[in-house]
Amino acid sequence: MVAAAAVIDLANLPSFEDKAVLGFFETSGRNLLAVEAAPYTSV
């Protein structure tokens, strides 16, 4: 996200159940780390 002009927080939890919240943030974090690790390509 080196060239990102903005970061938008879309963390709208679908549930407040412990297991669902943990799964949501694990998946979100994994996706963000994957995007950050990907090679930069300009659009």
PDB file of N, CA, C and O in Angstrom, chain B, residues numbered from 101:
ATOM      1  N   MET B 101       0.822  -1.182   0.000  1.00  0.00           N
ATOM      2  CA  MET B 101       0.000   0.000   0.000  1.00  0.00           C
ATOM      3  C   MET B 101       0.871   1.252   0.000  1.00  0.00           C
ATOM      4  O   MET B 101       0.483   2.290   0.535  1.00  0.00           O
ATOM      5  N   VAL B 102       2.033   1.145  -0.596  1.00  0.00           N
ATOM      6  CA  VAL B 102       2.975   2.250  -0.651  1.00  0.00           C
ATOM      7  C   VAL B 102       2.381   3.464  -1.344  1.00  0.00           C
ATOM      8  O   VAL B 102       2.541   4.589  -0.871  1.00  0.00           O
ATOM      9  N   ALA B 103       1.702   3.250  -2.453  1.00  0.00           N
ATOM     10  CA  ALA B 103       1.176   4.370  -3.231  1.00  0.00           C
ATOM     11  C   ALA B 103      -0.278   4.701  -2.896  1.00  0.00           C
ATOM     12  O   ALA B 103      -0.921   5.471  -3.609  1.00  0.00           O
ATOM     13  N   ALA B 104      -0.786   4.131  -1.833  1.00  0.00           N
ATOM     14  CA  ALA B 104      -2.186   4.385  -1.473  1.00  0.00           C
ATOM     15  C   ALA B 104      -2.375   5.843  -1.083  1.00  0.00           C
ATOM     16  O   ALA B 104      -1.615   6.384  -0.278  1.00  0.00           O
ATOM     17  N   ALA B 105      -3.379   6.467  -1.650  1.00  0.00           N
ATOM     18  CA  ALA B 105      -3.702   7.848  -1.306  1.00  0.00           C
ATOM     19  C   ALA B 105      -4.609   7.899  -0.082  1.00  0.00           C
ATOM     20  O   ALA B 105      -4.658   8.906   0.625  1.00  0.00           O
ATOM     21  N   ALA B 106      -5.327   6.804   0.162  1.00  0.00           N
ATOM     22  CA  ALA B 106      -6.242   6.755   1.297  1.00  0.00           C
ATOM     23  C   ALA B 106      -6.461   5.308   1.702  1.00  0.00           C
ATOM     24  O   ALA B 106      -6.351   4.396   0.883  1.00  0.00           O
ATOM     25  N   VAL B 107      -6.768   5.112   2.954  1.00  0.00           N
ATOM     26  CA  VAL B 107      -7.149   3.801   3.465  1.00  0.00           C
ATOM     27  C   VAL B 107      -8.540   3.958   4.048  1.00  0.00           C
ATOM     28  O   VAL B 107      -8.775   4.840   4.874  1.00  0.00           O
ATOM     29  N   ILE B 108      -9.455   3.117   3.627  1.00  0.00           N
ATOM     30  CA  ILE B 108     -10.840   3.202   4.084  1.00  0.00           C
ATOM     31  C   ILE B 108     -11.111   2.037   5.028  1.00  0.00           C
ATOM     32  O   ILE B 108     -10.894   0.880   4.668  1.00  0.00           O
ATOM     33  N   ASP B 109     -11.577   2.334   6.212  1.00  0.00           N
ATOM     34  CA  ASP B 109     -11.897   1.314   7.204  1.00  0.00           C
ATOM     35  C   ASP B 109     -13.283   0.753   6.908  1.00  0.00           C
ATOM     36  O   ASP B 109     -14.292   1.442   7.055  1.00  0.00           O
ATOM     37  N   LEU B 110     -13.312  -0.500   6.491  1.00  0.00           N
ATOM     38  CA  LEU B 110     -14.582  -1.165   6.193  1.00  0.00           C
ATOM     39  C   LEU B 110     -14.890  -2.238   7.227  1.00  0.00           C
ATOM     40  O   LEU B 110     -15.621  -3.186   6.940  1.00  0.00           O
ATOM     41  N   ALA B 111     -14.350  -2.100   8.404  1.00  0.00           N
ATOM     42  CA  ALA B 111     -14.510  -3.088   9.457  1.00  0.00           C
ATOM     43  C   ALA B 111     -15.905  -3.007  10.072  1.00  0.00           C
ATOM     44  O   ALA B 111     -16.080  -2.505  11.182  1.00  0.00           O
ATOM     45  N   ASN B 112     -16.866  -3.495   9.355  1.00  0.00           N
ATOM     46  CA  ASN B 112     -18.241  -3.548   9.830  1.00  0.00           C
ATOM     47  C   ASN B 112     -18.510  -4.997  10.223  1.00  0.00           C
ATOM     48  O   ASN B 112     -18.802  -5.832   9.367  1.00  0.00           O
ATOM     49  N   LEU B 113     -18.415  -5.287  11.495  1.00  0.00           N
ATOM     50  CA  LEU B 113     -18.527  -6.662  11.965  1.00  0.00           C
ATOM     51  C   LEU B 113     -19.904  -7.249  11.685  1.00  0.00           C
ATOM     52  O   LEU B 113     -20.925  -6.628  11.982  1.00  0.00           O
ATOM     53  N   PRO B 114     -19.927  -8.456  11.108  1.00  0.00           N
ATOM     54  CA  PRO B 114     -21.202  -9.102  10.838  1.00  0.00           C
ATOM     55  C   PRO B 114     -21.848  -9.682  12.101  1.00  0.00           C
ATOM     56  O   PRO B 114     -23.039  -9.994  12.103  1.00  0.00           O
ATOM     57  N   SER B 115     -21.065  -9.824  13.168  1.00  0.00           N
ATOM     58  CA  SER B 115     -21.560 -10.438  14.393  1.00  0.00           C
ATOM     59  C   SER B 115     -20.669 -10.000  15.551  1.00  0.00           C
ATOM     60  O   SER B 115     -19.548  -9.541  15.334  1.00  0.00           O
ATOM     61  N   PHE B 116     -21.157 -10.138  16.764  1.00  0.00           N
ATOM     62  CA  PHE B 116     -20.333  -9.851  17.929  1.00  0.00           C
ATOM     63  C   PHE B 116     -19.983 -11.133  18.680  1.00  0.00           C
ATOM     64  O   PHE B 116     -19.458 -11.079  19.792  1.00  0.00           O
ATOM     65  N   GLU B 117     -20.271 -12.271  18.082  1.00  0.00           N
ATOM     66  CA  GLU B 117     -19.908 -13.559  18.660  1.00  0.00           C
ATOM     67  C   GLU B 117     -18.387 -13.700  18.583  1.00  0.00           C
ATOM     68  O   GLU B 117     -17.786 -13.377  17.559  1.00  0.00           O
ATOM     69  N   ASP B 118     -17.763 -14.179  19.660  1.00  0.00           N
ATOM     70  CA  ASP B 118     -16.301 -14.256  19.734  1.00  0.00           C
ATOM     71  C   ASP B 118     -15.671 -14.935  18.522  1.00  0.00           C
ATOM     72  O   ASP B 118     -14.733 -14.401  17.930  1.00  0.00           O
ATOM     73  N   LYS B 119     -16.176 -16.099  18.152  1.00  0.00           N
ATOM     74  CA  LYS B 119     -15.592 -16.861  17.046  1.00  0.00           C
ATOM     75  C   LYS B 119     -15.724 -16.104  15.722  1.00  0.00           C
ATOM     76  O   LYS B 119     -14.791 -16.098  14.920  1.00  0.00           O
ATOM     77  N   ALA B 120     -16.854 -15.480  15.492  1.00  0.00           N
ATOM     78  CA  ALA B 120     -17.080 -14.733  14.253  1.00  0.00           C
ATOM     79  C   ALA B 120     -16.182 -13.503  14.184  1.00  0.00           C
ATOM     80  O   ALA B 120     -15.642 -13.190  13.123  1.00  0.00           O
ATOM     81  N   VAL B 121     -16.017 -12.805  15.304  1.00  0.00           N
ATOM     82  CA  VAL B 121     -15.164 -11.615  15.344  1.00  0.00           C
ATOM     83  C   VAL B 121     -13.712 -12.001  15.078  1.00  0.00           C
ATOM     84  O   VAL B 121     -13.024 -11.342  14.299  1.00  0.00           O
ATOM     85  N   LEU B 122     -13.253 -13.055  15.718  1.00  0.00           N
ATOM     86  CA  LEU B 122     -11.884 -13.515  15.517  1.00  0.00           C
ATOM     87  C   LEU B 122     -11.653 -13.897  14.061  1.00  0.00           C
ATOM     88  O   LEU B 122     -10.642 -13.514  13.472  1.00  0.00           O
ATOM     89  N   GLY B 123     -12.577 -14.644  13.478  1.00  0.00           N
ATOM     90  CA  GLY B 123     -12.458 -15.036  12.075  1.00  0.00           C
ATOM     91  C   GLY B 123     -12.439 -13.839  11.143  1.00  0.00           C
ATOM     92  O   GLY B 123     -11.674 -13.810  10.179  1.00  0.00           O
ATOM     93  N   PHE B 124     -13.270 -12.859  11.423  1.00  0.00           N
ATOM     94  CA  PHE B 124     -13.334 -11.649  10.603  1.00  0.00           C
ATOM     95  C   PHE B 124     -11.990 -10.930  10.586  1.00  0.00           C
ATOM     96  O   PHE B 124     -11.484 -10.582   9.519  1.00  0.00           O
ATOM     97  N   PHE B 125     -11.407 -10.706  11.767  1.00  0.00           N
ATOM     98  CA  PHE B 125     -10.149  -9.967  11.831  1.00  0.00           C
ATOM     99  C   PHE B 125      -8.966 -10.791  11.342  1.00  0.00           C
ATOM    100  O   PHE B 125      -8.023 -10.229  10.784  1.00  0.00           O
ATOM    101  N   GLU B 126      -8.988 -12.098  11.535  1.00  0.00           N
ATOM    102  CA  GLU B 126      -7.919 -12.937  10.981  1.00  0.00           C
ATOM    103  C   GLU B 126      -7.926 -12.864   9.460  1.00  0.00           C
ATOM    104  O   GLU B 126      -6.875 -12.700   8.840  1.00  0.00           O
ATOM    105  N   THR B 127      -9.101 -12.986   8.861  1.00  0.00           N
ATOM    106  CA  THR B 127      -9.220 -12.923   7.403  1.00  0.00           C
ATOM    107  C   THR B 127      -8.856 -11.541   6.879  1.00  0.00           C
ATOM    108  O   THR B 127      -8.133 -11.428   5.889  1.00  0.00           O
ATOM    109  N   SER B 128      -9.343 -10.499   7.522  1.00  0.00           N
ATOM    110  CA  SER B 128      -9.031  -9.129   7.099  1.00  0.00           C
ATOM    111  C   SER B 128      -7.535  -8.869   7.173  1.00  0.00           C
ATOM    112  O   SER B 128      -6.949  -8.318   6.241  1.00  0.00           O
ATOM    113  N   GLY B 129      -6.923  -9.259   8.265  1.00  0.00           N
ATOM    114  CA  GLY B 129      -5.485  -9.058   8.435  1.00  0.00           C
ATOM    115  C   GLY B 129      -4.682  -9.827   7.411  1.00  0.00           C
ATOM    116  O   GLY B 129      -3.717  -9.305   6.853  1.00  0.00           O
ATOM    117  N   ARG B 130      -5.074 -11.067   7.161  1.00  0.00           N
ATOM    118  CA  ARG B 130      -4.389 -11.900   6.168  1.00  0.00           C
ATOM    119  C   ARG B 130      -4.488 -11.263   4.785  1.00  0.00           C
ATOM    120  O   ARG B 130      -3.503 -11.228   4.049  1.00  0.00           O
ATOM    121  N   ASN B 131      -5.655 -10.765   4.431  1.00  0.00           N
ATOM    122  CA  ASN B 131      -5.843 -10.130   3.121  1.00  0.00           C
ATOM    123  C   ASN B 131      -5.008  -8.859   2.989  1.00  0.00           C
ATOM    124  O   ASN B 131      -4.399  -8.629   1.944  1.00  0.00           O
ATOM    125  N   LEU B 132      -4.971  -8.040   4.025  1.00  0.00           N
ATOM    126  CA  LEU B 132      -4.169  -6.813   3.986  1.00  0.00           C
ATOM    127  C   LEU B 132      -2.684  -7.123   3.862  1.00  0.00           C
ATOM    128  O   LEU B 132      -1.976  -6.460   3.105  1.00  0.00           O
ATOM    129  N   LEU B 133      -2.204  -8.124   4.599  1.00  0.00           N
ATOM    130  CA  LEU B 133      -0.793  -8.494   4.517  1.00  0.00           C
ATOM    131  C   LEU B 133      -0.439  -9.038   3.137  1.00  0.00           C
ATOM    132  O   LEU B 133       0.654  -8.780   2.633  1.00  0.00           O
ATOM    133  N   ALA B 134      -1.346  -9.784   2.526  1.00  0.00           N
ATOM    134  CA  ALA B 134      -1.097 -10.322   1.187  1.00  0.00           C
ATOM    135  C   ALA B 134      -0.993  -9.201   0.163  1.00  0.00           C
ATOM    136  O   ALA B 134      -0.127  -9.239  -0.712  1.00  0.00           O
ATOM    137  N   VAL B 135      -1.854  -8.217   0.262  1.00  0.00           N
ATOM    138  CA  VAL B 135      -1.810  -7.082  -0.670  1.00  0.00           C
ATOM    139  C   VAL B 135      -0.527  -6.287  -0.465  1.00  0.00           C
ATOM    140  O   VAL B 135       0.110  -5.865  -1.430  1.00  0.00           O
ATOM    141  N   GLU B 136      -0.152  -6.086   0.783  1.00  0.00           N
ATOM    142  CA  GLU B 136       1.055  -5.317   1.067  1.00  0.00           C
ATOM    143  C   GLU B 136       2.302  -6.041   0.564  1.00  0.00           C
ATOM    144  O   GLU B 136       3.247  -5.394   0.114  1.00  0.00           O
ATOM    145  N   ALA B 137       2.316  -7.366   0.632  1.00  0.00           N
ATOM    146  CA  ALA B 137       3.474  -8.149   0.211  1.00  0.00           C
ATOM    147  C   ALA B 137       3.565  -8.301  -1.304  1.00  0.00           C
ATOM    148  O   ALA B 137       4.633  -8.617  -1.829  1.00  0.00           O
ATOM    149  N   ALA B 138       2.467  -8.081  -2.007  1.00  0.00           N
ATOM    150  CA  ALA B 138       2.447  -8.242  -3.465  1.00  0.00           C
ATOM    151  C   ALA B 138       3.302  -7.159  -4.120  1.00  0.00           C
ATOM    152  O   ALA B 138       3.401  -6.043  -3.612  1.00  0.00           O
ATOM    153  N   PRO B 139       3.917  -7.500  -5.252  1.00  0.00           N
ATOM    154  CA  PRO B 139       4.719  -6.492  -5.959  1.00  0.00           C
ATOM    155  C   PRO B 139       3.858  -5.312  -6.400  1.00  0.00           C
ATOM    156  O   PRO B 139       2.705  -5.489  -6.794  1.00  0.00           O
ATOM    157  N   TYR B 140       4.418  -4.121  -6.334  1.00  0.00           N
ATOM    158  CA  TYR B 140       3.695  -2.912  -6.732  1.00  0.00           C
ATOM    159  C   TYR B 140       3.599  -2.840  -8.246  1.00  0.00           C
ATOM    160  O   TYR B 140       4.601  -2.990  -8.944  1.00  0.00           O
ATOM    161  N   THR B 141       2.412  -2.613  -8.748  1.00  0.00           N
ATOM    162  CA  THR B 141       2.214  -2.361 -10.176  1.00  0.00           C
ATOM    163  C   THR B 141       1.356  -1.122 -10.305  1.00  0.00           C
ATOM    164  O   THR B 141       0.334  -0.995  -9.631  1.00  0.00           O
ATOM    165  N   SER B 142       1.760  -0.220 -11.158  1.00  0.00           N
ATOM    166  CA  SER B 142       0.970   0.996 -11.340  1.00  0.00           C
ATOM    167  C   SER B 142      -0.215   0.701 -12.235  1.00  0.00           C
ATOM    168  O   SER B 142      -0.152  -0.179 -13.094  1.00  0.00           O
ATOM    169  N   VAL B 143      -1.272   1.424 -12.036  1.00  0.00           N
ATOM    170  CA  VAL B 143      -2.500   1.205 -12.807  1.00  0.00           C
ATOM    171  C   VAL B 143      -2.513   2.108 -14.002  1.00  0.00           C
ATOM    172  O   VAL B 143      -3.462   2.082 -14.786  1.00  0.00           O
TER     173      VAL B 143
END
